[in-house]
Amino acid sequence: MIFRNPLKLLFYVCLLIVILLVGYKTYLNLFMKDFKGLHTAEVERIHQKVSRDTPFSFAVVGNINNSIGIFEERIIPELNASGIDFLVSAGNAVSGGGEDKYRALYGSLSHLTIPWLLTFGAHEYEDFGSFRFYDHFGPHFFSIRAGSSRLIFLDSTGKTPWKWQIRWLNDLLTQDDSEARILFIGHPPLKPDQNPPFDQKDDYLEPPEFRQALLRQLDTHNVDLVFSANLSLYSEEKRGNTEFITTGGAGGLVLNNDTSFYHFVRVEVGADGEITHSLQRLQVGQRPILKQLESLWFFIYSLLYSGYLNFILILAVFVAITIKLYTTIFVAKDYYPDYDLDPSPWLEKPLRVVMFTNNYLPFIGGVPISIERLRRGLEALGDKLLIVAPRYKDQPENEEHVLRVPSLLAMGEKREFRLANIFLARIRKGVKAFCPDIIHLHHPFWLGSLGLFMARALKVPAVYTYHTRLEHYAHFVPLPGMLFRNLISHALTKHFANKCDGVIVPTDSTEEYLRMIGVKTPTFVQPTGIEYQRFQDVSDEEISQLREKLKLTDEKVFVSVSRLSNEKNIDFMIEAIDTLRHESEVPFRFLMIGDGHQRDRLQQKINDLNLQEHFNLVGAVPPEEMAIWYRLGDVFLFASKSETQGMVILEAMAAGLPVVAVRSSGIDDVIRHGFNGFKTPEKQTQWVEEVKRLLEDDELRQEMAGRALAFAKDFSVEQFARDVRAIYANTLALADKKQHKRRKK
């Protein structure tokens, strides 16, 4: 097979690595047993092989460093065939103290047919390895009797206080009657005559007080031989009656020259305690490529022992690379819309549509009102609808088109936000019995997630309308605000939208936002419709009656419609109105329509500023009366930055009101600055200046009112329903085309 595309070759390599990793990890977990306190068993094996009055021999190695190519492949076979009784590591048997290194060492030592003992050295101590050494092998310092000799192991890492060890050593040797005494300590007490490669000050026994105290003990108690590691060479030096040997050639960083070479030391101990030793040099001329391959093998070998967490991470990386390469190489991408679709079969027949929403009437808000208008428009076109929504206390009776879901939890001061019980089986049964052609989702979580699940289960397309900028609702979420605002909200929207078959957005700026965060699903710009004619049907008498009820005289009336919540920026308008009353002599009244959990706090702020005669919190108004309240106004004011469209702005324009709003996504597409209103940055001075212009300039206000009315005429509910129905038909046509392709495969 010839791979002309190197990425394709890399894909198969990654896939092979994943398979090998899973297979080998499975093998290790099934056949690799755990190990604890191994020195206990090894000491017992030594005692069985070496009797008190018989000679014996053993080998000493230093700086194994988990070597596979030298220690496991070269030294171990020689030791097994040499006839020696046991092996001792003088330190640095592992290349680090991690669990992976200890497990790799255990795998190498299992090839030995003779007993072995380890000295606790610098590498054994690294990476919190001291507790692993203790758990897997035993104490950091200890002593055993072998034949007529005493073998002593000390801790040179600083883990065990040196004064304690010196006291222990003195007591031990004072009572000892052995013929020969051999001591093992990881760090060399003396600096060799040769020039060790890459040595550092901390490669030798520290502190100086420990070194001096140890040398005095060696002189006092006639210790015959001291073995150390930690340097990549072989060195021997006589001091008094004690011979000091540094051995570091069992597999670490070796230069393969006259000073630094691969080796081990063979020690013969006679029955009378006479000790001889010999250097066993290995003729190793590894090629550089083989050395690199050995390093690579050990890296992979170590990774396989690194525990479940590291293994999962490693596997996930390779899987991610594999998937990314697969999608890059093998999945054809067409970034243009599919124009070869025929939606007519679905446009010519009634559709059955299920909608999932986390809030609905009688809860008053932009999403419930938009859903209700779409429902009426679609039913007028002959479609059948089922809306899955939370249950409310004052909900209408006999709602044939609504499947109400009881709540698990109600949130907010007035319990206006309901967390529906999505676990009820009757939801699934009801939706399944309805036999939908398409499912329309209005929120990217909770009931929205259930709706997406149902769409997949029923094999019907799912369309999602992006109504809400989630990042502006961080104060409702029990998570750090910045975490939710800057990361989770955008990730949630992107993930959900990309799992749907189509996304409806109300404005071009909203579509641009979704593309920027990575949404790749086909997107349709479709503003929410308004009941335009309803605003034209309001009579002058109805307006006069409301004006009289509110005890309004000749004041100009500002109107705003919003939920009283943090993300709606009501404080901004209260403070701006406080500034405006001091800058203009024209009398005015601000009517804030809407309710919410911030009402008491906002009313207190109005009272503190003594604004009661200028700023009124009207509260909730029944939907059927809203047109009259809009028509009562002269100018519509708005400061929210969390809108995706600002449907209330279109309604205000349908009532003939020019608008002053804070510039933001959604708002920017509806208001044409200087034509049907003004949009400003979130700066009170600029916002107040534009409000003041419309308050004081009657001619300008009337001109903008006429243009606002003409602009809103294009956004009727009837047209809205027809456009959404066309989106459904296109989505169904695309889904049907994909199914045909899958069946052909």
Steps between C-alpha positions, in 0.01 A plus 500: 500500500640841403403792720514807282354712778732506806206599722325180398806298602514688830134420557563125470807525723296675771224243463753218539647667810155522658435130435841399637463720808159356584612144435825523694339686790237226516778241508685679780187535711407136458843345555709756693451450872559763768802473728573603861789456744711302254822528704353270765473213253837579341681497836344162576622369164854626577498325838394178332789519249776631728576312825699655784834322443509469122650733241267687268509747217278781382492772235467874553347727236444874505288737293276240339264788420234263367727401212351236275778471242792474748374376834211280395635377167876481575578490874217281630579205269865512610404513868259208464778292340785616727433281803485795743262480793323837481501853358518841672414834345715779647239765408309650210340177390218719366523810286251679726275433797174485307277197519561427132877476559463263797267274304739497205786405736291221649444369149877496438585339837251222432747369239757426774529143628696614809398712800559875495503804732471872423671800655277806548672759281444841346274385217297276728426812707396727208137580416371401845651156446596439864159369602484284186839347579391429856172350382643287220833394652545593865684743734736763366786378724551148630755225561516126434740216585629302199732212590785639707435856379286798596332695215390850600279731295478873581276780377705785353206702361413698812169320541629338821688735740872421475559532874247226562672275247844562647373409849332189358817406308720542808269283713480237227873471438590515871306177553586342163725188491513448124828430321437752220304820481374649173307825486279633218411868473361672189715815506881455494666619825825576309561676172684271253832588342353478150294779351141370521281604205234758577545475879348760733565585862180328615613174336725443807406426860369810677511672742870504592413414860333178385800409281751561782292311758464205262874487426574495874262206546663314210845546656383415851319178407728378220251498215665319210320624194270791411297497177333810350339598172376838368799555266533356148840336549696233685733620776673339797697669776659373822467707819641333809372144507190582296472478125255737331352392167275715283317304233269662249503293184188285505303699246483872564674782316832337404754649257664167407856628553784411740329675792132442439403154374245224554594256776411326825714389797535139617576452872630174653478455880685207657386301801757689707372838380772564244362724223611526140333685219539518125377740235284339233508736202244466221613541143208705380519695180140594447430696187344841557179391326467198728554719805220730380271204441576373852409840642178506298412148613554584864288813463212294363561222754487750787182662372321167512569480874398858575158427651148540372494880496809541286395210283159653435661835420749341263230294334276805468776695329554229242126454450457875454782509249354201320153650480634838392710343228212283389262795466771704330593235245200277435190709569410715204417857593271736317488838666223629273126445556346213308299672229396172342210446739130468426296609806170495309381156629504639855362841407198339336383297798413581864796454735498360850734705718604445864658792685705469820539809717612569858241779538161573346181689568371605751865591570554831322822534304638533152537125441145400609346782294707406194396134534135591541501718189672230297251242624201709393660580164582135424159376606344761271697338217357158591785350702457302824707601804587356840691718747689331785531758777508532881182507705401830662256584777275728294527326165198489267271199506429263211825558312479232234821619337714496819655211692562648845783359712505534881801675649781354707606845614374857472758779509490876536331713764161444338583146396471604136773267368392135500729198478269245340512130585656372177518146639127432464424215260173662390696777323663246274175310454309819415756618247528157344121470471485843329726365219683826423655581164744740664594613852563868578719582802497839670770450765839320486458317831253311721175463304694602190745214559210259547351623172828435318514151651144433384581622150789254478288219645214564255740567210352838415688828444552748784495878450627735771408868536774702666292737715725581793855622556586262784815688605280778638326259737807401703340638819238222483758219479667348813845527340772766502360783285806548280532125439141476379504830310828451315511126444204282593221709345666516158608136510148390595345698215755374247472135606120501497464690171743269322294196602185645342402483132426871468531818705269800480639838603307829509772730362814505287718602795379196693591274209846657495541425872410133450750467216771660713454246782514211252140412411499314166136395479295660217377832637192701398450869583135541590374786722213424734167632373284761667124548494524820301130550434417467866690822573310683225164390641544686829249785525562853623237438767696205643812713515316787672350267760841360587649849513226610737547186714871579540417867575714625216450859382722660237815298580692324226497125567802272477420129487721197552412132519734258674532242772637659816825306511871584513573420137236754382707798623211681672739681738656672200163650400408605855826692537464649151145621570625658823753695289242588232253664741771749599594576138156553342202711596256294292282294735514125446408166659688170455279188510700182560278206406595155630569314818783295644710406800679839509182708543538582870862601462428719198207667674724580796750657262223714346394609849856582603538726194155656562393402149144385579342775286714414197567125510221247564530121525167404346535125555370226271237592241270239339614423143164606355544851645861555398415674171318776690798560730734523203270747323488710815870575465688762302846336503616149582814471716716190537838417656522120501810344342382138527255496208538293185236708320316736732147403401354769725681759288316383188173508694575854610565599138172335398335737748676794332769559763856603416757315711808592701703192599847389603689353205533120520455182298140476374423864575750609238306324221158644587577865569631715214676787669338834420225331294266320738688566825838544661750245628788600721787336687432415863584854606235694688600841369451395136184303575346789694593742221303301239201455734502876565496570122183295453345643814545860395478485118140418408562518124794257513302267722205493258722437197673208671167363622373477143815327379488256796140410414589432136804293599299273735238425235730241339504278813151351518423175683352353182819554304703375796306170503538453122875562520550258790295240316736537202793442737333182626448381142863565401626322813275200431618490138866504607440227761321286242789543255751388766291193580493402132881527484539281809265237357702487176817435697 
